[in-house]
Every structure is written in structure tokens, then in C-alpha cells.
Amino acid sequence: MLLIDCPFCGERPELEFSYGGEAHIARTPDTASDDGWTAFLYDRTNPKGIHAERWRHVHGCGRFFNALRDTVSDKFRATYRIGEARPELE
């Protein structure tokens, strides 16, 4: 079973969490063009390797947090609270 380290509650099984999409996406202003809104809604990076994601501890504290996950191995490399700087990995 995959374990995720919630920055508020500690390490818990993946069944307690819900994926919330890519992290660090800036909201598009209301004055954006149709192409700007389309890009905001649908265009996402899909890297092979480390990816910043948003997760929610649904069956725990209920809070959102960010995580760095390796998309190749599916291992979580780091988790951090919303608003904190993305940690540097070695």
C-alpha cells in the first residue's frame, strides 16, 4: 500500500486521500480571452519524473497540501503545506 505523509497528520494510507490536480497554478483573471480560459482549464504539464500536485486528506484532517511525486516510480518525495515554498530535492 502507498503511504502519503500528510504535513498535518503524519503518514497515512493512500485510501484516505484525494488527488486535487497540479499544484501552483495561478488563477486566470476574469478579463482573460477564450484562449486564456481554455489554457487555464485544460492545459497541464505531464512530466516524466518529479511533479508538484495538490492533495486533500479527505478521511483525516480534510486539509489540502502540496506534494512532490515521482511519476515514474509513483513515490512521494516530499509533502508541504499550501503557501509554503516548494522544497528542493537532493
HTML snippet that shows the backbone in 3Dmol.js (N, CA, C, O; Angstrom):
<script src="https://3Dmol.org/build/3Dmol-min.js"></script>
<div id="view" style="width:600px;height:400px;position:relative"></div>
<script>
const pdb = `
ATOM      1  N   MET A   1       0.837  -1.174   0.000  1.00  0.00           N
ATOM      2  CA  MET A   1       0.000   0.000   0.000  1.00  0.00           C
ATOM      3  C   MET A   1       0.885   1.242   0.000  1.00  0.00           C
ATOM      4  O   MET A   1       1.912   1.293   0.677  1.00  0.00           O
ATOM      5  N   LEU A   2       0.465   2.238  -0.773  1.00  0.00           N
ATOM      6  CA  LEU A   2       1.167   3.507  -0.846  1.00  0.00           C
ATOM      7  C   LEU A   2       0.850   4.347   0.386  1.00  0.00           C
ATOM      8  O   LEU A   2      -0.314   4.500   0.755  1.00  0.00           O
ATOM      9  N   LEU A   3       1.880   4.887   1.019  1.00  0.00           N
ATOM     10  CA  LEU A   3       1.702   5.756   2.183  1.00  0.00           C
ATOM     11  C   LEU A   3       2.009   7.192   1.794  1.00  0.00           C
ATOM     12  O   LEU A   3       2.986   7.463   1.096  1.00  0.00           O
ATOM     13  N   ILE A   4       1.159   8.115   2.255  1.00  0.00           N
ATOM     14  CA  ILE A   4       1.338   9.541   1.989  1.00  0.00           C
ATOM     15  C   ILE A   4       1.532  10.241   3.327  1.00  0.00           C
ATOM     16  O   ILE A   4       0.788  10.001   4.279  1.00  0.00           O
ATOM     17  N   ASP A   5       2.534  11.105   3.390  1.00  0.00           N
ATOM     18  CA  ASP A   5       2.846  11.827   4.622  1.00  0.00           C
ATOM     19  C   ASP A   5       2.106  13.159   4.645  1.00  0.00           C
ATOM     20  O   ASP A   5       2.579  14.140   4.072  1.00  0.00           O
ATOM     21  N   CYS A   6       0.953  13.202   5.299  1.00  0.00           N
ATOM     22  CA  CYS A   6       0.187  14.446   5.450  1.00  0.00           C
ATOM     23  C   CYS A   6       0.991  15.387   6.340  1.00  0.00           C
ATOM     24  O   CYS A   6       1.412  14.978   7.422  1.00  0.00           O
ATOM     25  N   PRO A   7       1.222  16.643   5.922  1.00  0.00           N
ATOM     26  CA  PRO A   7       2.005  17.553   6.759  1.00  0.00           C
ATOM     27  C   PRO A   7       1.295  17.943   8.055  1.00  0.00           C
ATOM     28  O   PRO A   7       1.908  18.559   8.927  1.00  0.00           O
ATOM     29  N   PHE A   8       0.025  17.598   8.194  1.00  0.00           N
ATOM     30  CA  PHE A   8      -0.741  17.916   9.399  1.00  0.00           C
ATOM     31  C   PHE A   8      -0.930  16.703  10.306  1.00  0.00           C
ATOM     32  O   PHE A   8      -0.920  16.835  11.529  1.00  0.00           O
ATOM     33  N   CYS A   9      -1.105  15.511   9.705  1.00  0.00           N
ATOM     34  CA  CYS A   9      -1.464  14.315  10.476  1.00  0.00           C
ATOM     35  C   CYS A   9      -0.394  13.227  10.487  1.00  0.00           C
ATOM     36  O   CYS A   9      -0.470  12.299  11.292  1.00  0.00           O
ATOM     37  N   GLY A  10       0.589  13.326   9.616  1.00  0.00           N
ATOM     38  CA  GLY A  10       1.598  12.286   9.526  1.00  0.00           C
ATOM     39  C   GLY A  10       1.275  11.280   8.429  1.00  0.00           C
ATOM     40  O   GLY A  10       0.393  11.506   7.601  1.00  0.00           O
ATOM     41  N   GLU A  11       1.991  10.186   8.437  1.00  0.00           N
ATOM     42  CA  GLU A  11       1.894   9.171   7.393  1.00  0.00           C
ATOM     43  C   GLU A  11       0.598   8.374   7.500  1.00  0.00           C
ATOM     44  O   GLU A  11       0.264   7.852   8.564  1.00  0.00           O
ATOM     45  N   ARG A  12      -0.129   8.284   6.384  1.00  0.00           N
ATOM     46  CA  ARG A  12      -1.403   7.570   6.339  1.00  0.00           C
ATOM     47  C   ARG A  12      -1.509   6.817   5.012  1.00  0.00           C
ATOM     48  O   ARG A  12      -0.798   7.153   4.066  1.00  0.00           O
ATOM     49  N   PRO A  13      -2.386   5.800   4.919  1.00  0.00           N
ATOM     50  CA  PRO A  13      -2.564   5.061   3.669  1.00  0.00           C
ATOM     51  C   PRO A  13      -3.237   5.921   2.594  1.00  0.00           C
ATOM     52  O   PRO A  13      -4.038   6.805   2.900  1.00  0.00           O
ATOM     53  N   GLU A  14      -2.903   5.652   1.357  1.00  0.00           N
ATOM     54  CA  GLU A  14      -3.391   6.450   0.233  1.00  0.00           C
ATOM     55  C   GLU A  14      -4.916   6.495   0.127  1.00  0.00           C
ATOM     56  O   GLU A  14      -5.459   7.433  -0.456  1.00  0.00           O
ATOM     57  N   LEU A  15      -5.611   5.511   0.675  1.00  0.00           N
ATOM     58  CA  LEU A  15      -7.070   5.472   0.605  1.00  0.00           C
ATOM     59  C   LEU A  15      -7.726   6.641   1.330  1.00  0.00           C
ATOM     60  O   LEU A  15      -8.900   6.929   1.094  1.00  0.00           O
ATOM     61  N   GLU A  16      -6.993   7.317   2.203  1.00  0.00           N
ATOM     62  CA  GLU A  16      -7.530   8.459   2.948  1.00  0.00           C
ATOM     63  C   GLU A  16      -7.439   9.760   2.160  1.00  0.00           C
ATOM     64  O   GLU A  16      -7.939  10.787   2.619  1.00  0.00           O
ATOM     65  N   PHE A  17      -6.813   9.743   0.984  1.00  0.00           N
ATOM     66  CA  PHE A  17      -6.510  10.973   0.259  1.00  0.00           C
ATOM     67  C   PHE A  17      -7.227  11.036  -1.083  1.00  0.00           C
ATOM     68  O   PHE A  17      -7.644  10.023  -1.644  1.00  0.00           O
ATOM     69  N   SER A  18      -7.354  12.265  -1.577  1.00  0.00           N
ATOM     70  CA  SER A  18      -7.938  12.508  -2.883  1.00  0.00           C
ATOM     71  C   SER A  18      -7.023  13.445  -3.662  1.00  0.00           C
ATOM     72  O   SER A  18      -6.556  14.455  -3.135  1.00  0.00           O
ATOM     73  N   TYR A  19      -6.776  13.102  -4.912  1.00  0.00           N
ATOM     74  CA  TYR A  19      -5.932  13.910  -5.785  1.00  0.00           C
ATOM     75  C   TYR A  19      -6.664  15.197  -6.155  1.00  0.00           C
ATOM     76  O   TYR A  19      -7.854  15.164  -6.467  1.00  0.00           O
ATOM     77  N   GLY A  20      -5.963  16.326  -6.122  1.00  0.00           N
ATOM     78  CA  GLY A  20      -6.596  17.611  -6.397  1.00  0.00           C
ATOM     79  C   GLY A  20      -6.032  18.344  -7.593  1.00  0.00           C
ATOM     80  O   GLY A  20      -6.322  19.526  -7.774  1.00  0.00           O
ATOM     81  N   GLY A  21      -5.237  17.681  -8.414  1.00  0.00           N
ATOM     82  CA  GLY A  21      -4.707  18.317  -9.614  1.00  0.00           C
ATOM     83  C   GLY A  21      -3.303  18.841  -9.428  1.00  0.00           C
ATOM     84  O   GLY A  21      -2.666  18.638  -8.395  1.00  0.00           O
ATOM     85  N   GLU A  22      -2.843  19.518 -10.458  1.00  0.00           N
ATOM     86  CA  GLU A  22      -1.500  20.080 -10.456  1.00  0.00           C
ATOM     87  C   GLU A  22      -1.413  21.248  -9.472  1.00  0.00           C
ATOM     88  O   GLU A  22      -2.346  22.044  -9.369  1.00  0.00           O
ATOM     89  N   ALA A  23      -0.318  21.349  -8.764  1.00  0.00           N
ATOM     90  CA  ALA A  23      -0.120  22.423  -7.778  1.00  0.00           C
ATOM     91  C   ALA A  23       0.465  23.667  -8.444  1.00  0.00           C
ATOM     92  O   ALA A  23       1.011  23.601  -9.546  1.00  0.00           O
ATOM     93  N   HIS A  24       0.341  24.783  -7.767  1.00  0.00           N
ATOM     94  CA  HIS A  24       0.959  26.053  -8.143  1.00  0.00           C
ATOM     95  C   HIS A  24       0.433  26.622  -9.464  1.00  0.00           C
ATOM     96  O   HIS A  24       1.202  27.192 -10.238  1.00  0.00           O
ATOM     97  N   ILE A  25      -0.853  26.476  -9.724  1.00  0.00           N
ATOM     98  CA  ILE A  25      -1.444  27.049 -10.933  1.00  0.00           C
ATOM     99  C   ILE A  25      -2.107  28.368 -10.555  1.00  0.00           C
ATOM    100  O   ILE A  25      -2.978  28.409  -9.687  1.00  0.00           O
ATOM    101  N   ALA A  26      -1.687  29.445 -11.212  1.00  0.00           N
ATOM    102  CA  ALA A  26      -2.246  30.767 -10.936  1.00  0.00           C
ATOM    103  C   ALA A  26      -3.598  30.898 -11.627  1.00  0.00           C
ATOM    104  O   ALA A  26      -3.747  30.523 -12.790  1.00  0.00           O
ATOM    105  N   ARG A  27      -4.571  31.428 -10.913  1.00  0.00           N
ATOM    106  CA  ARG A  27      -5.904  31.615 -11.463  1.00  0.00           C
ATOM    107  C   ARG A  27      -5.879  32.673 -12.558  1.00  0.00           C
ATOM    108  O   ARG A  27      -5.192  33.687 -12.437  1.00  0.00           O
ATOM    109  N   THR A  28      -6.630  32.431 -13.622  1.00  0.00           N
ATOM    110  CA  THR A  28      -6.726  33.358 -14.741  1.00  0.00           C
ATOM    111  C   THR A  28      -7.686  34.494 -14.385  1.00  0.00           C
ATOM    112  O   THR A  28      -8.736  34.238 -13.797  1.00  0.00           O
ATOM    113  N   PRO A  29      -7.353  35.744 -14.726  1.00  0.00           N
ATOM    114  CA  PRO A  29      -8.262  36.858 -14.418  1.00  0.00           C
ATOM    115  C   PRO A  29      -9.557  36.768 -15.226  1.00  0.00           C
ATOM    116  O   PRO A  29      -9.603  36.131 -16.278  1.00  0.00           O
ATOM    117  N   ASP A  30     -10.607  37.416 -14.717  1.00  0.00           N
ATOM    118  CA  ASP A  30     -11.910  37.383 -15.394  1.00  0.00           C
ATOM    119  C   ASP A  30     -11.866  38.006 -16.778  1.00  0.00           C
ATOM    120  O   ASP A  30     -12.732  37.722 -17.605  1.00  0.00           O
ATOM    121  N   THR A  31     -10.886  38.842 -17.047  1.00  0.00           N
ATOM    122  CA  THR A  31     -10.785  39.515 -18.339  1.00  0.00           C
ATOM    123  C   THR A  31     -10.018  38.694 -19.375  1.00  0.00           C
ATOM    124  O   THR A  31      -9.728  39.198 -20.460  1.00  0.00           O
ATOM    125  N   ALA A  32      -9.693  37.468 -19.071  1.00  0.00           N
ATOM    126  CA  ALA A  32      -8.915  36.624 -19.991  1.00  0.00           C
ATOM    127  C   ALA A  32      -9.726  36.298 -21.243  1.00  0.00           C
ATOM    128  O   ALA A  32     -10.955  36.241 -21.212  1.00  0.00           O
ATOM    129  N   SER A  33      -9.021  36.091 -22.322  1.00  0.00           N
ATOM    130  CA  SER A  33      -9.671  35.707 -23.574  1.00  0.00           C
ATOM    131  C   SER A  33     -10.149  34.263 -23.486  1.00  0.00           C
ATOM    132  O   SER A  33      -9.835  33.553 -22.531  1.00  0.00           O
ATOM    133  N   ASP A  34     -10.902  33.839 -24.478  1.00  0.00           N
ATOM    134  CA  ASP A  34     -11.355  32.445 -24.519  1.00  0.00           C
ATOM    135  C   ASP A  34     -10.172  31.486 -24.551  1.00  0.00           C
ATOM    136  O   ASP A  34     -10.197  30.434 -23.912  1.00  0.00           O
ATOM    137  N   ASP A  35      -9.136  31.857 -25.301  1.00  0.00           N
ATOM    138  CA  ASP A  35      -7.943  31.007 -25.354  1.00  0.00           C
ATOM    139  C   ASP A  35      -7.245  30.949 -23.992  1.00  0.00           C
ATOM    140  O   ASP A  35      -6.718  29.907 -23.603  1.00  0.00           O
ATOM    141  N   GLY A  36      -7.246  32.075 -23.273  1.00  0.00           N
ATOM    142  CA  GLY A  36      -6.655  32.101 -21.936  1.00  0.00           C
ATOM    143  C   GLY A  36      -7.401  31.204 -20.969  1.00  0.00           C
ATOM    144  O   GLY A  36      -6.781  30.492 -20.180  1.00  0.00           O
ATOM    145  N   TRP A  37      -8.744  31.230 -21.022  1.00  0.00           N
ATOM    146  CA  TRP A  37      -9.548  30.366 -20.152  1.00  0.00           C
ATOM    147  C   TRP A  37      -9.378  28.904 -20.529  1.00  0.00           C
ATOM    148  O   TRP A  37      -9.310  28.039 -19.656  1.00  0.00           O
ATOM    149  N   THR A  38      -9.310  28.627 -21.817  1.00  0.00           N
ATOM    150  CA  THR A  38      -9.103  27.245 -22.257  1.00  0.00           C
ATOM    151  C   THR A  38      -7.780  26.710 -21.732  1.00  0.00           C
ATOM    152  O   THR A  38      -7.704  25.580 -21.248  1.00  0.00           O
ATOM    153  N   ALA A  39      -6.737  27.532 -21.830  1.00  0.00           N
ATOM    154  CA  ALA A  39      -5.422  27.112 -21.326  1.00  0.00           C
ATOM    155  C   ALA A  39      -5.474  26.882 -19.816  1.00  0.00           C
ATOM    156  O   ALA A  39      -4.907  25.909 -19.319  1.00  0.00           O
ATOM    157  N   PHE A  40      -6.155  27.776 -19.080  1.00  0.00           N
ATOM    158  CA  PHE A  40      -6.261  27.634 -17.623  1.00  0.00           C
ATOM    159  C   PHE A  40      -6.996  26.356 -17.237  1.00  0.00           C
ATOM    160  O   PHE A  40      -6.596  25.668 -16.298  1.00  0.00           O
ATOM    161  N   LEU A  41      -8.057  26.041 -17.948  1.00  0.00           N
ATOM    162  CA  LEU A  41      -8.881  24.885 -17.586  1.00  0.00           C
ATOM    163  C   LEU A  41      -8.294  23.543 -18.012  1.00  0.00           C
ATOM    164  O   LEU A  41      -8.467  22.540 -17.319  1.00  0.00           O
ATOM    165  N   TYR A  42      -7.605  23.521 -19.143  1.00  0.00           N
ATOM    166  CA  TYR A  42      -7.231  22.225 -19.713  1.00  0.00           C
ATOM    167  C   TYR A  42      -5.744  21.953 -19.867  1.00  0.00           C
ATOM    168  O   TYR A  42      -5.336  20.792 -19.868  1.00  0.00           O
ATOM    169  N   ASP A  43      -4.931  22.974 -19.997  1.00  0.00           N
ATOM    170  CA  ASP A  43      -3.507  22.749 -20.247  1.00  0.00           C
ATOM    171  C   ASP A  43      -2.771  22.487 -18.946  1.00  0.00           C
ATOM    172  O   ASP A  43      -2.734  23.340 -18.060  1.00  0.00           O
ATOM    173  N   ARG A  44      -2.192  21.315 -18.839  1.00  0.00           N
ATOM    174  CA  ARG A  44      -1.411  20.938 -17.660  1.00  0.00           C
ATOM    175  C   ARG A  44      -0.105  20.278 -18.117  1.00  0.00           C
ATOM    176  O   ARG A  44      -0.018  19.691 -19.196  1.00  0.00           O
ATOM    177  N   THR A  45       0.887  20.399 -17.264  1.00  0.00           N
ATOM    178  CA  THR A  45       2.130  19.691 -17.562  1.00  0.00           C
ATOM    179  C   THR A  45       1.917  18.228 -17.199  1.00  0.00           C
ATOM    180  O   THR A  45       1.097  17.902 -16.341  1.00  0.00           O
ATOM    181  N   ASN A  46       2.639  17.384 -17.838  1.00  0.00           N
ATOM    182  CA  ASN A  46       2.548  15.954 -17.554  1.00  0.00           C
ATOM    183  C   ASN A  46       3.963  15.379 -17.637  1.00  0.00           C
ATOM    184  O   ASN A  46       4.270  14.585 -18.526  1.00  0.00           O
ATOM    185  N   PRO A  47       4.818  15.791 -16.700  1.00  0.00           N
ATOM    186  CA  PRO A  47       6.226  15.412 -16.812  1.00  0.00           C
ATOM    187  C   PRO A  47       6.493  13.955 -16.427  1.00  0.00           C
ATOM    188  O   PRO A  47       5.758  13.337 -15.657  1.00  0.00           O
ATOM    189  N   LYS A  48       7.548  13.457 -16.984  1.00  0.00           N
ATOM    190  CA  LYS A  48       8.067  12.167 -16.547  1.00  0.00           C
ATOM    191  C   LYS A  48       9.110  12.494 -15.486  1.00  0.00           C
ATOM    192  O   LYS A  48      10.164  13.052 -15.792  1.00  0.00           O
ATOM    193  N   GLY A  49       8.812  12.147 -14.245  1.00  0.00           N
ATOM    194  CA  GLY A  49       9.697  12.494 -13.142  1.00  0.00           C
ATOM    195  C   GLY A  49       8.946  13.217 -12.045  1.00  0.00           C
ATOM    196  O   GLY A  49       7.784  12.909 -11.781  1.00  0.00           O
ATOM    197  N   ILE A  50       9.597  14.178 -11.399  1.00  0.00           N
ATOM    198  CA  ILE A  50       9.012  14.891 -10.256  1.00  0.00           C
ATOM    199  C   ILE A  50       7.919  15.847 -10.725  1.00  0.00           C
ATOM    200  O   ILE A  50       8.117  16.635 -11.650  1.00  0.00           O
ATOM    201  N   HIS A  51       6.762  15.762 -10.071  1.00  0.00           N
ATOM    202  CA  HIS A  51       5.604  16.585 -10.426  1.00  0.00           C
ATOM    203  C   HIS A  51       4.988  17.148  -9.147  1.00  0.00           C
ATOM    204  O   HIS A  51       4.780  16.415  -8.180  1.00  0.00           O
ATOM    205  N   ALA A  52       4.696  18.461  -9.141  1.00  0.00           N
ATOM    206  CA  ALA A  52       4.056  19.106  -7.990  1.00  0.00           C
ATOM    207  C   ALA A  52       2.538  18.929  -8.112  1.00  0.00           C
ATOM    208  O   ALA A  52       1.939  19.306  -9.119  1.00  0.00           O
ATOM    209  N   GLU A  53       1.931  18.352  -7.078  1.00  0.00           N
ATOM    210  CA  GLU A  53       0.500  18.047  -7.096  1.00  0.00           C
ATOM    211  C   GLU A  53      -0.175  18.564  -5.829  1.00  0.00           C
ATOM    212  O   GLU A  53       0.468  18.769  -4.799  1.00  0.00           O
ATOM    213  N   ARG A  54      -1.471  18.766  -5.932  1.00  0.00           N
ATOM    214  CA  ARG A  54      -2.289  19.139  -4.776  1.00  0.00           C
ATOM    215  C   ARG A  54      -3.065  17.898  -4.340  1.00  0.00           C
ATOM    216  O   ARG A  54      -3.640  17.190  -5.167  1.00  0.00           O
ATOM    217  N   TRP A  55      -3.073  17.644  -3.038  1.00  0.00           N
ATOM    218  CA  TRP A  55      -3.801  16.513  -2.470  1.00  0.00           C
ATOM    219  C   TRP A  55      -4.663  16.990  -1.311  1.00  0.00           C
ATOM    220  O   TRP A  55      -4.391  18.033  -0.716  1.00  0.00           O
ATOM    221  N   ARG A  56      -5.700  16.228  -0.993  1.00  0.00           N
ATOM    222  CA  ARG A  56      -6.559  16.532   0.160  1.00  0.00           C
ATOM    223  C   ARG A  56      -6.672  15.288   1.029  1.00  0.00           C
ATOM    224  O   ARG A  56      -6.908  14.185   0.536  1.00  0.00           O
ATOM    225  N   HIS A  57      -6.500  15.486   2.325  1.00  0.00           N
ATOM    226  CA  HIS A  57      -6.636  14.386   3.283  1.00  0.00           C
ATOM    227  C   HIS A  57      -8.119  14.266   3.647  1.00  0.00           C
ATOM    228  O   HIS A  57      -8.545  14.726   4.707  1.00  0.00           O
ATOM    229  N   VAL A  58      -8.883  13.656   2.776  1.00  0.00           N
ATOM    230  CA  VAL A  58     -10.344  13.593   2.878  1.00  0.00           C
ATOM    231  C   VAL A  58     -10.800  12.886   4.147  1.00  0.00           C
ATOM    232  O   VAL A  58     -11.662  13.399   4.860  1.00  0.00           O
ATOM    233  N   HIS A  59     -10.238  11.722   4.439  1.00  0.00           N
ATOM    234  CA  HIS A  59     -10.658  10.928   5.597  1.00  0.00           C
ATOM    235  C   HIS A  59      -9.712  11.136   6.776  1.00  0.00           C
ATOM    236  O   HIS A  59      -9.341  10.190   7.472  1.00  0.00           O
ATOM    237  N   GLY A  60      -9.338  12.376   6.980  1.00  0.00           N
ATOM    238  CA  GLY A  60      -8.455  12.754   8.086  1.00  0.00           C
ATOM    239  C   GLY A  60      -8.765  14.184   8.464  1.00  0.00           C
ATOM    240  O   GLY A  60      -9.885  14.498   8.866  1.00  0.00           O
ATOM    241  N   CYS A  61      -7.780  15.050   8.337  1.00  0.00           N
ATOM    242  CA  CYS A  61      -7.950  16.452   8.741  1.00  0.00           C
ATOM    243  C   CYS A  61      -8.774  17.258   7.744  1.00  0.00           C
ATOM    244  O   CYS A  61      -9.277  18.328   8.086  1.00  0.00           O
ATOM    245  N   GLY A  62      -8.921  16.759   6.513  1.00  0.00           N
ATOM    246  CA  GLY A  62      -9.705  17.456   5.496  1.00  0.00           C
ATOM    247  C   GLY A  62      -8.966  18.584   4.798  1.00  0.00           C
ATOM    248  O   GLY A  62      -9.552  19.281   3.969  1.00  0.00           O
ATOM    249  N   ARG A  63      -7.700  18.777   5.112  1.00  0.00           N
ATOM    250  CA  ARG A  63      -6.938  19.893   4.558  1.00  0.00           C
ATOM    251  C   ARG A  63      -6.262  19.534   3.237  1.00  0.00           C
ATOM    252  O   ARG A  63      -5.953  18.376   2.956  1.00  0.00           O
ATOM    253  N   PHE A  64      -6.048  20.582   2.439  1.00  0.00           N
ATOM    254  CA  PHE A  64      -5.272  20.444   1.216  1.00  0.00           C
ATOM    255  C   PHE A  64      -3.802  20.661   1.532  1.00  0.00           C
ATOM    256  O   PHE A  64      -3.456  21.384   2.467  1.00  0.00           O
ATOM    257  N   PHE A  65      -2.939  20.029   0.744  1.00  0.00           N
ATOM    258  CA  PHE A  65      -1.498  20.236   0.848  1.00  0.00           C
ATOM    259  C   PHE A  65      -0.884  19.918  -0.501  1.00  0.00           C
ATOM    260  O   PHE A  65      -1.539  19.344  -1.371  1.00  0.00           O
ATOM    261  N   ASN A  66       0.368  20.290  -0.672  1.00  0.00           N
ATOM    262  CA  ASN A  66       1.088  20.004  -1.910  1.00  0.00           C
ATOM    263  C   ASN A  66       2.046  18.837  -1.693  1.00  0.00           C
ATOM    264  O   ASN A  66       2.511  18.578  -0.583  1.00  0.00           O
ATOM    265  N   ALA A  67       2.318  18.153  -2.780  1.00  0.00           N
ATOM    266  CA  ALA A  67       3.243  17.023  -2.724  1.00  0.00           C
ATOM    267  C   ALA A  67       4.098  16.995  -3.983  1.00  0.00           C
ATOM    268  O   ALA A  67       3.649  17.386  -5.060  1.00  0.00           O
ATOM    269  N   LEU A  68       5.318  16.534  -3.837  1.00  0.00           N
ATOM    270  CA  LEU A  68       6.186  16.258  -4.975  1.00  0.00           C
ATOM    271  C   LEU A  68       6.220  14.750  -5.142  1.00  0.00           C
ATOM    272  O   LEU A  68       6.688  14.025  -4.264  1.00  0.00           O
ATOM    273  N   ARG A  69       5.710  14.278  -6.297  1.00  0.00           N
ATOM    274  CA  ARG A  69       5.616  12.850  -6.540  1.00  0.00           C
ATOM    275  C   ARG A  69       6.374  12.507  -7.814  1.00  0.00           C
ATOM    276  O   ARG A  69       6.289  13.227  -8.809  1.00  0.00           O
ATOM    277  N   ASP A  70       7.103  11.422  -7.779  1.00  0.00           N
ATOM    278  CA  ASP A  70       7.815  10.928  -8.952  1.00  0.00           C
ATOM    279  C   ASP A  70       6.824  10.113  -9.777  1.00  0.00           C
ATOM    280  O   ASP A  70       6.352   9.070  -9.325  1.00  0.00           O
ATOM    281  N   THR A  71       6.508  10.577 -10.976  1.00  0.00           N
ATOM    282  CA  THR A  71       5.505   9.895 -11.796  1.00  0.00           C
ATOM    283  C   THR A  71       6.013   8.582 -12.389  1.00  0.00           C
ATOM    284  O   THR A  71       5.222   7.781 -12.886  1.00  0.00           O
ATOM    285  N   VAL A  72       7.301   8.360 -12.341  1.00  0.00           N
ATOM    286  CA  VAL A  72       7.859   7.102 -12.847  1.00  0.00           C
ATOM    287  C   VAL A  72       7.722   5.993 -11.806  1.00  0.00           C
ATOM    288  O   VAL A  72       7.264   4.894 -12.118  1.00  0.00           O
ATOM    289  N   SER A  73       8.121   6.285 -10.571  1.00  0.00           N
ATOM    290  CA  SER A  73       8.085   5.272  -9.510  1.00  0.00           C
ATOM    291  C   SER A  73       6.828   5.363  -8.648  1.00  0.00           C
ATOM    292  O   SER A  73       6.557   4.458  -7.859  1.00  0.00           O
ATOM    293  N   ASP A  74       6.057   6.443  -8.787  1.00  0.00           N
ATOM    294  CA  ASP A  74       4.849   6.715  -8.009  1.00  0.00           C
ATOM    295  C   ASP A  74       5.162   6.946  -6.528  1.00  0.00           C
ATOM    296  O   ASP A  74       4.280   6.797  -5.683  1.00  0.00           O
ATOM    297  N   LYS A  75       6.400   7.307  -6.209  1.00  0.00           N
ATOM    298  CA  LYS A  75       6.786   7.568  -4.823  1.00  0.00           C
ATOM    299  C   LYS A  75       6.673   9.055  -4.518  1.00  0.00           C
ATOM    300  O   LYS A  75       7.017   9.900  -5.344  1.00  0.00           O
ATOM    301  N   PHE A  76       6.187   9.359  -3.323  1.00  0.00           N
ATOM    302  CA  PHE A  76       6.117  10.733  -2.856  1.00  0.00           C
ATOM    303  C   PHE A  76       7.481  11.116  -2.305  1.00  0.00           C
ATOM    304  O   PHE A  76       8.003  10.461  -1.403  1.00  0.00           O
ATOM    305  N   ARG A  77       8.049  12.171  -2.848  1.00  0.00           N
ATOM    306  CA  ARG A  77       9.385  12.613  -2.432  1.00  0.00           C
ATOM    307  C   ARG A  77       9.321  13.642  -1.311  1.00  0.00           C
ATOM    308  O   ARG A  77      10.230  13.717  -0.484  1.00  0.00           O
ATOM    309  N   ALA A  78       8.233  14.450  -1.276  1.00  0.00           N
ATOM    310  CA  ALA A  78       8.073  15.464  -0.229  1.00  0.00           C
ATOM    311  C   ALA A  78       6.618  15.914  -0.199  1.00  0.00           C
ATOM    312  O   ALA A  78       5.921  15.866  -1.212  1.00  0.00           O
ATOM    313  N   THR A  79       6.171  16.349   0.967  1.00  0.00           N
ATOM    314  CA  THR A  79       4.869  16.999   1.113  1.00  0.00           C
ATOM    315  C   THR A  79       5.077  18.302   1.874  1.00  0.00           C
ATOM    316  O   THR A  79       5.973  18.407   2.711  1.00  0.00           O
ATOM    317  N   TYR A  80       4.244  19.286   1.575  1.00  0.00           N
ATOM    318  CA  TYR A  80       4.374  20.584   2.223  1.00  0.00           C
ATOM    319  C   TYR A  80       3.034  21.310   2.189  1.00  0.00           C
ATOM    320  O   TYR A  80       2.182  21.034   1.345  1.00  0.00           O
ATOM    321  N   ARG A  81       2.866  22.230   3.109  1.00  0.00           N
ATOM    322  CA  ARG A  81       1.600  22.942   3.257  1.00  0.00           C
ATOM    323  C   ARG A  81       1.394  23.955   2.132  1.00  0.00           C
ATOM    324  O   ARG A  81       2.354  24.477   1.564  1.00  0.00           O
ATOM    325  N   ILE A  82       0.132  24.222   1.823  1.00  0.00           N
ATOM    326  CA  ILE A  82      -0.213  25.249   0.850  1.00  0.00           C
ATOM    327  C   ILE A  82       0.365  26.578   1.344  1.00  0.00           C
ATOM    328  O   ILE A  82       0.232  26.919   2.519  1.00  0.00           O
ATOM    329  N   GLY A  83       0.997  27.310   0.456  1.00  0.00           N
ATOM    330  CA  GLY A  83       1.597  28.596   0.821  1.00  0.00           C
ATOM    331  C   GLY A  83       3.072  28.504   1.148  1.00  0.00           C
ATOM    332  O   GLY A  83       3.771  29.517   1.131  1.00  0.00           O
ATOM    333  N   GLU A  84       3.562  27.309   1.444  1.00  0.00           N
ATOM    334  CA  GLU A  84       4.994  27.127   1.695  1.00  0.00           C
ATOM    335  C   GLU A  84       5.724  26.997   0.370  1.00  0.00           C
ATOM    336  O   GLU A  84       5.136  26.598  -0.635  1.00  0.00           O
ATOM    337  N   ALA A  85       6.989  27.332   0.371  1.00  0.00           N
ATOM    338  CA  ALA A  85       7.811  27.205  -0.837  1.00  0.00           C
ATOM    339  C   ALA A  85       8.018  25.731  -1.173  1.00  0.00           C
ATOM    340  O   ALA A  85       8.092  24.878  -0.289  1.00  0.00           O
ATOM    341  N   ARG A  86       8.110  25.459  -2.455  1.00  0.00           N
ATOM    342  CA  ARG A  86       8.383  24.093  -2.903  1.00  0.00           C
ATOM    343  C   ARG A  86       9.777  23.678  -2.425  1.00  0.00           C
ATOM    344  O   ARG A  86      10.754  24.380  -2.687  1.00  0.00           O
ATOM    345  N   PRO A  87       9.874  22.543  -1.727  1.00  0.00           N
ATOM    346  CA  PRO A  87      11.182  22.120  -1.206  1.00  0.00           C
ATOM    347  C   PRO A  87      12.137  21.694  -2.328  1.00  0.00           C
ATOM    348  O   PRO A  87      11.729  21.165  -3.361  1.00  0.00           O
ATOM    349  N   GLU A  88      13.400  21.944  -2.081  1.00  0.00           N
ATOM    350  CA  GLU A  88      14.453  21.499  -3.017  1.00  0.00           C
ATOM    351  C   GLU A  88      14.765  20.038  -2.720  1.00  0.00           C
ATOM    352  O   GLU A  88      14.946  19.657  -1.563  1.00  0.00           O
ATOM    353  N   LEU A  89      14.826  19.233  -3.757  1.00  0.00           N
ATOM    354  CA  LEU A  89      15.169  17.822  -3.600  1.00  0.00           C
ATOM    355  C   LEU A  89      16.641  17.619  -3.939  1.00  0.00           C
ATOM    356  O   LEU A  89      17.203  18.311  -4.788  1.00  0.00           O
ATOM    357  N   GLU A  90      17.241  16.671  -3.268  1.00  0.00           N
ATOM    358  CA  GLU A  90      18.661  16.375  -3.486  1.00  0.00           C
ATOM    359  C   GLU A  90      18.849  15.489  -4.680  1.00  0.00           C
ATOM    360  O   GLU A  90      19.979  15.135  -5.015  1.00  0.00           O
TER     361      GLU A  90
END
`;
const viewer = $3Dmol.createViewer("view");
viewer.addModel(pdb, "pdb");
viewer.setStyle({}, {cartoon: {color: "spectrum"}});
viewer.zoomTo();
viewer.render();
</script>
